[in-house]
């Protein structure tokens, strides 16, 4: 195929994908060199997108994010659709910006890290550890209204559920996040 036809093909694919996925459209607009060999298998899992030499962006699985949100204990302090704690801002998809760079989301979490880590230690007894993939999946869940509708009390492990209920019954005094130390999601406004 000639370079001109290859460019035309990439442009057509870009236009078609642009209606479906901004990330896919960006990949397609970079031509066939980006489309060939742009995915990598890692640990036998789904391919990751090669964004730049040496950098990959993991696939984001909101269903696994829902599971992790409950199991890791995020739900102790944050609620989604009314399920969860109230010590930190609610993370309903309806309050999130319509389009958000996951690195921006992570940067905002980082800004609130000292207060979040302190709350994790007090609530859970230790700081929550995440892999990059786990964090990607949780971010996907926080931005997926359909997956959030699937969150139920049944998703929450008994140990975590007990922490939520002791919190709502006045079992401790945790106000750091409520008093301004929390994660800001949208132009300096905490979603609540």
ROLO-43324 format. One record per residue (C-alpha): residue in three letters; x, y, z. Coordinates in pm, whole numbers, plus 50000, padded with zeros to 5 digits. Last residue first. Layout:
<rs>
[r ALA,[X,Y,Z]]
...
</rs>
This chain:
<rs>
[r UNK,[47941,51547,54728]]
[r UNK,[48195,51604,54453]]
[r UNK,[48474,51824,54583]]
[r UNK,[48507,52146,54387]]
[r UNK,[48853,52269,54289]]
[r UNK,[48789,52266,53917]]
[r UNK,[48624,51922,53921]]
[r UNK,[48753,51629,54120]]
[r UNK,[48914,51761,54434]]
[r UNK,[49044,51488,54664]]
[r UNK,[49004,51557,55031]]
[r UNK,[49193,51764,55287]]
[r UNK,[48927,52033,55315]]
[r UNK,[48746,51975,55643]]
[r UNK,[48552,51669,55526]]
[r UNK,[48875,51484,55456]]
[r UNK,[49017,51555,55801]]
[r UNK,[48692,51482,55987]]
[r UNK,[48739,51139,56137]]
[r UNK,[48606,51102,56494]]
[r UNK,[48525,50738,56562]]
[r UNK,[48247,50483,56629]]
[r UNK,[47971,50730,56550]]
[r UNK,[47717,50477,56419]]
[r UNK,[47800,50565,56059]]
[r UNK,[48164,50474,56119]]
[r UNK,[48085,50143,56293]]
[r UNK,[47867,50060,55991]]
[r UNK,[48141,50127,55739]]
[r UNK,[48400,49931,55940]]
[r UNK,[48164,49631,55971]]
[r UNK,[48107,49635,55594]]
[r UNK,[48484,49614,55542]]
[r UNK,[48515,49299,55756]]
[r UNK,[48200,49152,55596]]
[r UNK,[48336,49196,55240]]
[r UNK,[48142,49454,55034]]
[r UNK,[47999,49335,54703]]
[r UNK,[47673,49220,54871]]
[r UNK,[47610,49581,54982]]
[r UNK,[47560,49661,54615]]
[r UNK,[47757,49806,54327]]
[r UNK,[47588,49722,53994]]
[r UNK,[47469,50079,53940]]
[r UNK,[47837,50183,53957]]
[r UNK,[47905,49970,53649]]
[r UNK,[47650,50168,53450]]
[r UNK,[47778,50504,53580]]
[r UNK,[48138,50431,53476]]
[r UNK,[48380,50704,53591]]
[r UNK,[48460,50570,53939]]
[r UNK,[48481,50219,53794]]
[r UNK,[48744,50318,53537]]
[r UNK,[48948,50490,53810]]
[r UNK,[48925,50170,54016]]
[r UNK,[49048,49965,53718]]
[r UNK,[49344,50196,53654]]
[r UNK,[49433,50184,54027]]
[r UNK,[49430,49806,54019]]
[r UNK,[49646,49799,53706]]
[r UNK,[49903,50036,53857]]
[r UNK,[49923,49812,54162]]
[r UNK,[49758,49942,54475]]
[r UNK,[49855,49932,54844]]
[r UNK,[49609,50056,55107]]
[r UNK,[49783,50205,55409]]
[r UNK,[49734,50014,55731]]
[r UNK,[49497,49960,56025]]
[r UNK,[49186,49986,55808]]
[r UNK,[49013,50293,55955]]
[r UNK,[49302,50467,56132]]
[r UNK,[49569,50369,55881]]
[r UNK,[49338,50437,55588]]
[r UNK,[49242,50775,55734]]
[r UNK,[49607,50875,55770]]
[r UNK,[49678,50760,55414]]
[r UNK,[49383,50961,55281]]
[r UNK,[49490,51276,55467]]
[r UNK,[49848,51252,55338]]
[r UNK,[49737,51149,54987]]
[r UNK,[49506,51439,54906]]
[r UNK,[49733,51586,54638]]
[r UNK,[49817,51233,54523]]
[r UNK,[49449,51165,54459]]
[r UNK,[49439,51475,54241]]
[r UNK,[49743,51354,54049]]
[r UNK,[49576,51014,54004]]
[r UNK,[49266,51176,53852]]
[r UNK,[49490,51384,53626]]
[r UNK,[49673,51067,53520]]
[r UNK,[49337,50910,53440]]
[r UNK,[49266,51198,53195]]
[r UNK,[48907,51295,53246]]
[r UNK,[48612,51336,53011]]
[r UNK,[48259,51397,53140]]
[r UNK,[48394,51550,53464]]
[r UNK,[48286,51336,53759]]
[r UNK,[47975,51410,53964]]
[r UNK,[47751,51166,53776]]
[r UNK,[48017,50896,53816]]
[r UNK,[47951,50903,54190]]
[r UNK,[48267,50928,54397]]
[r UNK,[48128,51066,54721]]
[r UNK,[48379,51285,54903]]
[r UNK,[48543,51149,55218]]
[r UNK,[48424,51057,55568]]
[r UNK,[48080,50950,55441]]
[r UNK,[48117,50578,55404]]
[r UNK,[47972,50340,55150]]
[r UNK,[47669,50288,54929]]
[r UNK,[47481,50610,54850]]
[r UNK,[47538,50595,54473]]
[r UNK,[47909,50546,54531]]
[r UNK,[48040,50625,54876]]
[r UNK,[48392,50705,54989]]
[r UNK,[48534,50640,55338]]
[r UNK,[48485,50266,55392]]
[r UNK,[48416,50214,55019]]
[r UNK,[48786,50256,54940]]
[r UNK,[48839,49941,55150]]
[r UNK,[49048,49727,54915]]
[r UNK,[48761,49480,54874]]
[r UNK,[48485,49729,54789]]
[r UNK,[48667,49952,54540]]
[r UNK,[48852,49640,54418]]
[r UNK,[48531,49465,54311]]
[r UNK,[48397,49778,54140]]
[r UNK,[48736,49827,53970]]
[r UNK,[48720,49469,53838]]
[r UNK,[48395,49565,53666]]
[r UNK,[48541,49901,53557]]
[r UNK,[48828,49731,53368]]
[r UNK,[49085,49978,53237]]
[r UNK,[49345,49851,52993]]
[r UNK,[49689,49958,53101]]
[r UNK,[49868,50255,52944]]
[r UNK,[50216,50170,52825]]
[r UNK,[50539,50367,52825]]
[r UNK,[50881,50253,52697]]
[r UNK,[50855,50430,52365]]
[r UNK,[50530,50626,52371]]
[r UNK,[50165,50535,52402]]
[r UNK,[50184,50157,52374]]
[r UNK,[49832,50045,52461]]
[r UNK,[49811,49744,52691]]
[r UNK,[49699,49405,52570]]
[r UNK,[49482,49184,52785]]
[r UNK,[49661,48954,53025]]
[r UNK,[49927,48687,52973]]
[r UNK,[50161,48858,53220]]
[r UNK,[50180,49155,52984]]
[r UNK,[50075,49145,52622]]
[r UNK,[50169,49458,52432]]
[r UNK,[49967,49666,52192]]
[r UNK,[50089,49924,51943]]
[r UNK,[50256,49668,51719]]
[r UNK,[50095,49798,51402]]
[r UNK,[49834,50069,51460]]
[r UNK,[50096,50328,51553]]
[r UNK,[50292,50271,51233]]
[r UNK,[49960,50272,51047]]
[r UNK,[49893,50634,51112]]
[r UNK,[49891,50862,51415]]
[r UNK,[49524,50936,51352]]
[r UNK,[49442,50576,51442]]
[r UNK,[49585,50609,51794]]
[r UNK,[49406,50939,51853]]
[r UNK,[49082,50789,51725]]
[r UNK,[49123,50494,51959]]
[r UNK,[49168,50731,52252]]
[r UNK,[48869,50946,52151]]
[r UNK,[48646,50639,52120]]
[r UNK,[48327,50580,51922]]
[r UNK,[48266,50877,51693]]
[r UNK,[48640,50931,51663]]
[r UNK,[48671,50569,51558]]
[r UNK,[48509,50641,51223]]
[r UNK,[48712,50956,51163]]
[r UNK,[49036,50792,51269]]
[r UNK,[48965,50489,51051]]
[r UNK,[48915,50722,50756]]
[r UNK,[49234,50912,50839]]
[r UNK,[49432,50589,50880]]
[r UNK,[49307,50469,50542]]
[r UNK,[49396,50801,50382]]
[r UNK,[49744,50787,50537]]
[r UNK,[49795,50430,50414]]
[r UNK,[49667,50534,50071]]
[r UNK,[49921,50818,50060]]
[r UNK,[50204,50597,50189]]
[r UNK,[50133,50344,49913]]
[r UNK,[50000,50000,50000]]
</rs>
